[in-house]
């Protein structure tokens, strides 16, 4: 018993140290964003003497972080909404219906997880140039919707497959069509799975730097990762404003994860509970 307790304490110590090391840079950035630049230059790791929000105001207005933030919100929200509209029915068909080549189709989605979208950036850029989608937020929406397809379809189809067959039988007895069964019976039970698929998709979209860098040319269409990167050249001397821009860029994803944590845990443990 004593050996087991010591082992557990040792694990807790290691995890605590690892968490502290991981959190330290984030804490320094957050604290730095609340200090005037003069204080940061004098003492880079010191604590703020007072709560200073001027860095956030200057980053939002002077640094145009508000424009970049809005672009990222629009691109992320529209991409995820479009992905759910398209891939929920696809996942339902793949998970609930038995038809020829279903396994091959699922294998293609699995292959999509293994092959990064960046491999096709050259033909994609050429195609976008012909379609006049370069320097257009709609072009990013299409890319991110396609990027979300493999993971969403595989997760959602797996959860649809786990729902009991009796639900289909009951809906069929009541005279429900396939669409009615999908929309009114099955999908309301999929909230945990939808939360998991959205959470796992939102990070790669919000944090993506490569696609906007290649496909977006005008500064007013930058998403927040590309916009924040411009601070490193233009506002390197103003570290307080740079820190504030980084906090603004990271905060939405952190808040979203915190709010969705219950649904995420419920979705990830759904199979275990059964």
WOTAUR-V388164 format. One record per residue. N is the residue number from 1. SS is DSSP state (H for helix, E for strand, - for the rest). OMEGA is omega in degrees with one decimal (* if undefined). D_FIRST is the distance of its C-alpha to the first C-alpha in whole Angstrom. Layout:
n/ss/omega/d_first
N/SS/OMEGA/D_FIRST
N/SS/OMEGA/D_FIRST
//
This chain:
n/ss/omega/d_first
1/-/-179.7/0
2/H/179.2/4
3/H/-179.9/5
4/H/179.5/5
5/H/178.5/6
6/H/178.8/9
7/H/179.8/10
8/H/177.9/11
9/H/178.3/12
10/H/177.7/14
11/H/179.7/15
12/H/179.8/17
13/H/179.6/18
14/H/180.0/20
15/H/179.3/21
16/H/178.7/23
17/H/179.3/25
18/H/178.9/26
19/H/179.4/27
20/H/179.0/29
21/H/179.8/30
22/H/-175.5/32
23/H/-173.5/33
24/H/179.2/35
25/H/179.4/38
26/H/178.7/38
27/H/179.3/38
28/H/178.4/40
29/H/-179.9/43
30/H/179.2/42
31/H/179.6/43
32/H/179.9/46
33/H/-179.3/47
34/-/-179.8/47
35/-/173.4/49
36/-/-177.0/53
37/H/179.7/54
38/H/177.8/55
39/H/-179.6/52
40/H/179.2/50
41/H/-178.6/52
42/H/-177.6/52
43/-/-172.2/48
44/-/-175.1/47
45/-/-178.3/43
46/-/177.0/44
47/-/179.9/43
48/-/176.8/46
49/-/176.3/48
50/-/-179.4/49
51/-/-176.5/49
52/-/-178.0/51
53/-/-179.0/52
54/H/178.9/55
55/H/-179.3/53
56/H/179.2/52
57/H/-179.4/56
58/H/177.7/58
59/H/-177.7/55
60/H/-174.9/56
61/H/-176.8/60
62/-/-179.4/61
63/-/177.1/58
64/-/-179.8/59
65/H/176.7/55
66/H/177.6/56
67/H/179.4/58
68/H/-179.6/56
69/H/-179.6/53
70/H/177.6/56
71/H/-179.7/56
72/H/178.5/53
73/H/-179.0/52
74/H/-177.8/55
75/H/-178.1/54
76/H/-177.4/51
77/H/-178.5/51
78/H/179.6/54
79/H/-179.1/53
80/H/178.3/50
81/H/179.0/52
82/H/179.1/54
83/H/179.2/51
84/H/179.3/50
85/H/-176.9/54
86/H/-166.6/54
87/H/172.0/51
88/H/176.1/50
89/H/179.1/52
90/H/179.2/52
91/H/178.1/48
92/H/179.5/49
93/H/-178.0/52
94/H/-176.5/49
95/H/-172.9/47
96/H/-176.8/49
97/-/175.2/52
98/-/-178.5/52
99/-/-177.3/55
100/-/178.0/56
101/-/177.2/55
102/H/178.0/52
103/H/179.2/49
104/H/178.6/52
105/H/177.8/52
106/H/177.5/48
107/H/177.6/48
108/H/176.6/50
109/H/177.0/48
110/H/176.7/45
111/H/177.7/47
112/H/175.3/48
113/H/-175.3/45
114/H/-176.3/45
115/-/-179.3/48
116/-/-178.9/49
117/H/-177.7/51
118/H/179.7/52
119/H/-177.6/54
120/H/-174.3/57
121/H/-178.0/58
122/H/176.4/61
123/H/178.1/62
124/H/179.2/61
125/H/178.1/62
126/H/179.2/66
127/H/178.6/66
128/H/179.0/65
129/H/178.0/68
130/H/-178.6/70
131/H/-179.2/69
132/-/176.9/69
133/-/174.0/65
134/-/-177.1/64
135/-/-178.9/64
136/-/-179.2/63
137/H/177.3/60
138/H/176.7/61
139/H/177.0/60
140/H/178.9/57
141/H/179.7/56
142/H/179.4/57
143/H/-175.8/55
144/H/175.0/52
145/H/177.1/52
146/H/180.0/53
147/H/-178.4/50
148/H/-172.2/48
149/H/-173.7/49
150/H/-176.6/47
151/H/-178.7/43
152/H/-176.9/45
153/H/-178.5/46
154/H/179.6/43
155/H/-175.4/41
156/H/179.3/43
157/H/176.8/44
158/H/179.6/41
159/H/176.2/40
160/H/-177.8/44
161/H/-177.8/43
162/H/179.1/40
163/-/-174.6/42
164/-/179.0/43
165/H/-178.7/46
166/H/177.5/47
167/H/176.8/48
168/H/-178.4/51
169/H/-179.7/52
170/H/179.2/52
171/H/-179.8/54
172/H/178.4/57
173/H/179.2/57
174/-/177.9/58
175/-/-179.1/60
176/-/175.8/58
177/-/177.3/59
178/H/-179.1/57
179/H/179.7/57
180/H/177.6/57
181/H/179.3/54
182/H/-170.1/52
183/H/-171.5/53
184/H/-175.5/52
185/H/-172.2/50
186/H/-171.9/48
187/H/176.3/47
188/H/178.0/46
189/H/-172.9/43
190/H/-175.5/43
191/H/177.4/42
192/H/179.8/38
193/H/177.4/39
194/H/178.5/42
195/H/179.5/40
196/H/-177.7/38
197/H/178.6/41
198/H/-179.1/43
199/H/-179.8/40
200/H/-179.9/39
201/H/-172.7/43
202/H/-179.3/44
203/H/179.1/42
204/H/178.8/44
205/H/-176.2/47
206/H/-174.1/47
207/-/-174.5/46
208/-/179.5/48
209/-/-169.8/50
210/H/-175.3/52
211/H/176.6/54
212/H/179.5/56
213/H/-177.6/56
214/H/-169.9/59
215/H/-178.5/60
216/-/-175.6/61
217/-/-177.5/63
218/-/-174.0/64
219/H/-177.9/62
220/H/177.7/63
221/H/179.0/61
222/-/167.3/58
223/-/-168.5/54
224/H/177.4/52
225/H/178.7/50
226/H/178.9/54
227/H/178.9/55
228/H/179.5/52
229/H/178.9/53
230/H/178.0/56
231/H/-176.1/55
232/H/177.0/54
233/H/-172.4/57
234/H/-173.8/59
235/-/-179.1/57
236/-/-178.9/55
237/-/-179.8/56
238/-/-174.5/55
239/H/178.5/52
240/H/178.8/51
241/H/176.7/53
242/H/178.4/51
243/H/179.4/48
244/H/178.3/49
245/H/179.0/50
246/H/179.1/47
247/H/178.6/45
248/H/-179.1/48
249/H/-174.0/47
250/H/-171.0/43
251/H/-176.8/43
252/H/-179.2/44
253/H/179.0/42
254/H/179.4/39
255/H/179.9/40
256/H/178.0/41
257/H/-178.5/37
258/H/-178.6/36
259/H/-176.0/38
260/H/-172.6/37
261/H/-178.6/34
262/H/178.8/33
263/H/179.5/36
264/H/-179.9/34
265/H/178.8/31
266/H/179.6/33
267/H/-177.8/34
268/H/-177.8/32
269/-/-176.7/30
270/H/-179.5/33
271/H/-179.7/32
272/H/-177.7/28
273/H/178.2/29
274/-/*/32
//
